[in-house]
């Protein structure tokens, strides 16, 4: 409150010292003075409210508080406890938090000094470079890395949206955002390859049904190849072994 009063008096002195002819400066100083007056009034109101004698707790209220103290986890996660209230509680019970540098760069060591004189330690995992709460999921980055070998950014965006993936800002994907993700993670863009065909085109070329091509994809050597190719339905040109097709080793890829 004393600080607010000092700022109010300082703003008033600055306003009184300005030349009346300098209207622009006087107008700005008057606005500052009004703001300081409002802050001083707010501080005095808080001081008066805090100075009021609190009513003593009843026995029932004391028992309820005692029960709540036995289950702090449930108390902290109460839906009726907003974030501002939790911050006020932490500012009340914590006097100091010291962050120590650890030899292990993946963690922070926090020393918590509580108001009652107790000290405790807490280790917190440190964010890796480029990792933050708005970064894209690792699975999305891996998927874009694979799809960029055979798909343009517009097609990759459509696949990501179809699979339900979102950006780090919880937005849908488009070609520009896919290009930005590739650029940040140094993923090469798609280069046209004539040896990639869709599942339907492969079936037409081999003169077999889509079911036969799917079966060939399911029999791919890699379990990862089987899952992705079955989902996106594509294959690579080359000799294939199946009924009605030429014999040889099957080869598959992940293009939608």
Number of C-alpha atoms within 10 A of each C-alpha: 15 10 11 18 17 13 19 21 16 15 21 18 13 14 20 13 11 13 10 12 8 9 11 10 14 18 13 11 20 17 14 19 21 14 15 21 19 14 18 21 16 14 17 16 13 12 12 10 11 10 9 8 7 8 6 8 10 8 9 9 11 12 12 10 12 11 12 14 12 10 10 11 10 11 14 14 11 10 8 9 11 11 10 9 11 13 10 10 11 13 13 11 12 16 13 12 14 11 13 12 11 11 8 9 11 11 16 18 17 16 16 17 17 17 14 9 8 9 13 10 13 10 13 11 10 14 13 10 6 11 12 11 10 11 13 18 14 10 10 14 16 11 15 23 19 16 21 21 18 21 21 17 23 15 18 24 23 16 19 19 16 11 9 10 18 16 19 13 10 11 11 16 21 17 15 12 16 23 20 13 19 18 12 10 11 10 18 12 19 15 11 11 10 8 9 19 21 18 25 16 15 20 19 12 12 19 13 16 13 16 11 17 24 20 13 20 26 18 14 19 12 11 12 11 18 20 15 19 22 21 13 15 21 24 28 19 19 14 14 19 12 16 11 11 15 12 11 11 11 19 16 27 25 25 24 21
